[in-house]
Amino acid sequence: MPNRTIAPPIKDAIDYKITLKPYTKFLLLNGAPVYYINDGAEEVAMIDFVFDAGNSFENKNAIAAATNHLIKNGTKNKNAFEITEYFEYYGAYLNRKCGNETASITLHCLSKHLKELLPVIRELIIESIFPESELEIFKQNSIQRLSVDLLKCDFVASRLIDEYLYGAKHPYGKVSNKEDIEAIKREELVSFYENYYLKSRCRIFSAGKLPADFEQLLETQFGDLALNNEVITATHKRDLAIQKKYFINNDEKGVQGAIRIGRPFPNRKHPDFKKTVVLNTLFGGYFGSRLMGNIREEKGYTYGIHSYLENHIQESSWVISTEAGKEVCEATIEEVYKEMKLIRDEPVNDEELLLVKNYMMGLNLGHIDGPFEVISRWKSLILNDLDENYFYDSIRVIKEVTSEELQELANKYLQPEDFYELLVI
């Protein structure tokens, strides 16, 4: 019988051995790969159809996102209401998401209902018709939402910093305006759909307590579709803005300004990336970071400030993001650069580094807690053309990186002259 008056010993998270549960992989008859984790205590399932159909493939702004959104809004046999009602009847949730390289259709449901729901997913993939009436509703809603968002300094700052860091024509930097949305035509959606959904490259990810005939269910519904075509991804060259500092007057009545400070950075295959993730966490990547401790806790300039490495496949950027009162925006920017100098000039002490390492190890433990989280981690690796060695090497780096190595990286990458600075008030 344990003595409840004595607290159990505290064990550092970095002492834990993290194991990434392997997936099962099989190929449909058409060659499309399926990756799944059959695990979990509850009778629930998730299945994610990931198409190479992001905005990197569009020839005109907003077409990829509009196609992905409207793929659920009408087929040859069902209208938008009937499709929504069908999934709601089974207590299921169907989501669509369009990113830079990929677009997805994701289903969450009770495992026992997969047999009834997968045929409708098939119907969306091969029989969507993009009704003109639904397109008009989409345009109206999108323009209304955009008009509201453009009043928000934070939204404007997020759009503009990407344009400065990648270029207005780069998939990572381009944005959609009212004119782009108004110019969308139904035939453009149909064309994009035919090229990147009907004749697609699709990778399927699934997790949960899956039925015994799961593989056969997928084969029956999707094995005869053209889901394994070769899709050529265009290589887009980063077109950095010439000017480094920008000031935008967006809302004269507003009381806050939005700040973005960012620089180009290589993608996750670069040899410095894994160690820089640790440096970023220390600098501004969690609630106990240097930026939070100074600018929020000590100065009280902001409710929150964070830095992050953007998760793009081809290229990345390192960005610091916050909102602050108009009267302290300039001071906030100065403090960011002061923290950069401190981390360049003074090695982090052992106690702070251990805290960061424990936080990051705990975060990784949480990211593999359950089948949905595990398949999400595998999905990120697979879509970035990485394997389990990358995962385990990342864990090793967290455990072994030294303060000297972080200081060296800080002197290499945290130089103010390399950063673009944007203030929107």
N, C-alpha and C positions, 0 to 999 in steps of 0.2 A: 504494500500500500504506500503510494508516494506521500511524502510530507508536504501538504499544501501550504504550509507556512514558509517554505523555502522556495524562492523563485528559481525556475530552471535556468541553467547557464545560457548566456547569449552566445550565439554562434554567428560569425560573420558569413554573409551570403557568398563571399568569394571562395569560401571553403567548400561550397556545394558543387557536386558534379552535375552538370546539366546535360541531359540526353534528349535529342530531338527524335521523337517517335517516327519511324519510317512510314512512308506512304505505300499503298499498293497502286501499281500502274498497269493499265492494260490499254490496248488499242482497239478502237472500233474497226469494223470491216473496212471503213473508208480511210483508216490510218490516223484518225484524230485521237490524240492521247487523252486518257482519263486518269486523274490522280485522286485517290480518295483515302480517307482515314475512317475505318469502321470501328467506332468506339463511342463510349458515352453511356451514362446511366439513364437518360431520358429518351423517350421514343420520338426524337426530333431529328430532322435532317436539313442540310443546306447543300444546294448544288449551284455552282457558279459557271456560266458559259462565258468565256473570255475570248472576244473576237479581236483580231487586228483591224480595228475600225475606229481608232481615235482620231483626233483632229490633225495628226500628222499626215493622214491620207486624203484629207479634203482639199479641193481646189478652190473653195470659196468659204469664207468665214461662216461658222455656225451650222454648217450642213451636217457634220458628224454628230454633234450634240442633239440637233433636232431629229435626226433619223433615229438615234438611240432612244430618245424620249417617246417618240410617236410610234415606235414599233409595237407598243402595247395598246394603241388606240384605234384598233380596227383591223379585222382580217376579212377574208372572203366570206366567212360564215358567222362572224360575231362582230358587233359594234363595241365601242369602248366601254359602255356601261355593262354589257353582258360579260366582257372579259373580266372587268373588275369584280363584278358580282360573283362570277364563277370561283375566283380565288378566295374571296371573302367567305363564301359558303363553306369552304373547307378549312377556314381559319388560317389560310396561308398568306404570306407576304411576298409580293414580287417587286423587285427593285431594278432600276436600270441606272447605269452610271457610265459616263463618257469621260475619258481622260486624254492624255496626249498621244499615247501609242495604242491603247486598248479601249474597248468599250465592252460592257458586260451586262448580262441578264442574270439576276440572282434570285433564287427561290429559297424561302424558308418555310418549312411545313412540318406537320406530323409525318413520321416515316411511313405510316400505313396509307397515306394519301398520295404518295409519289405516283402510283399507277394511274390515278385519275388526273393528275396535274401535268405530268410530262407530255402527254399528247397535245396539251394546249401550248406548252412551250414550243413544241415542234411547229404548231400552227403559226405562232408568232414569227418563227425563224423563216418559214417558207411561204406564208400566205398573207403577210401584212400588206395593206393596200394604201395606207396613208391618206385617209379621207381629207378632202379639201376643207371641210368644216372643222375638223380637228386641228388642222394646220393653222387656221385662222384663230382658233382659241389659243393655241400655243403661242402664236405671235403676240396676241393681245396681252396674255399673261406675262410673257417674257419681257415685253417692252415696259409694262407697268412695274414689274419687279426691278428692272434695270433702272428706271427713273427714280425709284425710291432708294436703291442702293447707291446711286451716283451722288446722293446727298450726304452719304456717309464717308467721312475722310478716310477711315480705315479701308474701306472697299476700294476707293480710288487709289490709295497708296499701294495696295497689293497688286492692282492691275499695272500700275506704272512702273514699279520696280522690276517686274519681270520683263517689261518692254525694254527697259534700259539695259538689263543684264543679258538678254538674249537677242533682242531685235524685234521690231514690230511684225515682221513676216515669219519669224521662227515659231514653230508650234508651241514652244514654252513661253513665248512672249506676246503672241497676238491675242487680241481681245475682240469681243463682238460688241458692236454699237447698235443703236436703234436702226440705222440704215441697213446694216447687215441682216438684222432680223426681218425687217420689212421686205427685203429682197429675196427671201427664201421662196423657192417655187417647188411645187409638189413633184414635178418631174426630176428635179435635182435630188430630192430625197429618194425617189424610186431608183434612180441610177446608182446612188451611193449604196443603197440597200442591196441591189442586185450584185454589185461588185464586191462588197465586203461582208455580207451576211449570207446571201444565197450561194455565193462562190467564195467561201471564206477560209481563213485559217483560224480554227477554234481550238482552244484548250479548255478542258472541263475539270473543275475541282469540286470535290464533294467531301462532306464529313457528317458525322452523327451516327446514330444507331440505324444503320442501313439495312433494308430487307435482304433476305438471303438471295433473292433473284435480282439484285441491284444491277449487276453487269448486263444481264439479259434485258432488263427494262430499258437501259440506255441503248443497247444494240438494236432493239426493236424500233425505238422511236427515232434514233439519230444515225444508225449505222449506214443508212443508204444516202445520207445527205452529203453535199460537197463541202465538208468541213475541214479538209486537209489540203487546200490549195496553197501553192507558194505565193506569198504576198511580199512584194518588194517594198521595203521601207526606205523612203527617201532620206538621204543624209543632209541634215540642215546645218549650215554653218552659223555659228554664233556671230551676231553683228552688234557688238557693244556700242553703246552711245559714246560720243566723244566727250561730252560734258560730264563732269563727275558730281556736281551738286545741283539740286533742283528744289525750288520752292513753288508750291501750288496753293493759290488762295481759292478754296473750294466752298467754304461755308462761313460767311461773315458773322452769322449769329451763333455759330458753334462756340463751345467753351474748351474743346479739346482739339489737339492736333495729332495726326498719325505720322509716325516716324518709321522709315525703313532705311537700314544701312546694310548694303550687300556687296558681295564680290563674287566673281566667277570661281568655280571650284571643279576639279575633275569628278568623274562619276565614281561609283563605289568599287570599281576595279583598280583604281589607282593605289599604289602601295602605301600612300599616306592616309587613305580614307579611314581605315579602322581606328587608328590612333587618334585621328582628328575627331571622330565621334566622341571619344572620351574627353578630349580637350573642349569640344563644344558643350558637353554636359556640364563640365566644371565652369565654363565661362557663362553660359546662359541657357542651358538645356533642361534645367529642372528647378523646382521651387527654392532649393537651397543654393542656387548658383551665385556666382560673383555679382552678376548684373542685378539679380533680385535683391541680394543682400544690401547692395549699395543704393540702387535707384528707387526701389520700393520701400525696403525696411528702414534704411537710414535716412534717405532724403525725402521720401514720401511723394515723389514726383508722379508716380504711376501706380495703378492697381496691379499691373503685371507687365513684365518684359521677358522676352525669351529669344533665344537664337536657335537656328536649326539649319541642317543641311538638307536641301530640297531632294526629294526622292524621285529623280528622273532617271530614265534608263540611259540615254545618250550622254547627257551632261548634267552638271549640278551647279548650285550656287550656295553660298553661305550667307544667311540673312539674319539680321537682328531686327525685331519687330516690337513695337509698343505704341501705346497712346498716352499722351500726357497733357496736362493743362497748357493752354496756349502760352501762358507767361513763363513756363519752365521748359518748353520744348528745346530751346537752344542749350540750356543747362544740361538737359538729359543727354543730348548728343555729346556734349563735352565729357560727361561722366562715362559714357560708353568708351570713348577713346582713352580716358584715364585707366579704365579697367583693362583695356588692351595692353597699355604700357606696363601696368603692374604685372600682368601675366607673362609679358615678355622679359621683364627685368628680374623678377624674383621667382625662384622655383617654388611650386606648391609644396606645402608641408605634408608630412606623412599622414597626419590625422585627417586633413581635408581630402587628400587623395583616396584614403581608405573609405571615407564616407561616400565619395562619388562612385567608387568601384562597387561598394555594397548596394548602392541605389541602382546602378546599371545591372548588376547581377539579379537583383530582385525583380527588376523590370523584365528581364529575359525569362525568369522563372514564371512570371505572370503571363508572358506571351506564349507559353507552351502548356498552359493550364486548361486542358480540355480540347476535344477534337477540332472545334471551329478555330481556335487559336493556333493549333498546330498546322492545320492545312493552310491557314492564312500566312504563316511563316514560310511554308514550302512554296506557296504561290509567289511570294515576293522573290524568293531565290530563283525559281524556275523562270519567271518572266524577265528577270535580269540576267538570265543565262549563267547562273551560279549553281553550285552544288553544296552538299552538306559540309564539305571541307571549309567552305567560306564561313559557315555558321560557327563551326567549332574553332576556327582560327580567330573569329571575332571575340569569342568567349576567352580564348587564351590571351588575346591582346588586352582585354579589360583587366585580367588578373595580373599580367606581367608588365604592363607599360609603366615606365618610371617618370618621375617628375622632371628629370633631365630631358627625356624624349619629348615631353609635353612642352617644355620651355623652348626647345629647338623648333618644334612645330609652330608655336606661337610667334617666334621671330620670323618664321618663313611665311606665315599666312595672315597674321593679325597685324598688318601694317596699314595704318590709316590711308595712305596714298593709293592703296589698291581697292578701296571701297567706294561704292557709289552711295550718295547720301540724298535722301528724299524727305522733305517735310511738307505735309499737306494739312492746311488749317482752314 
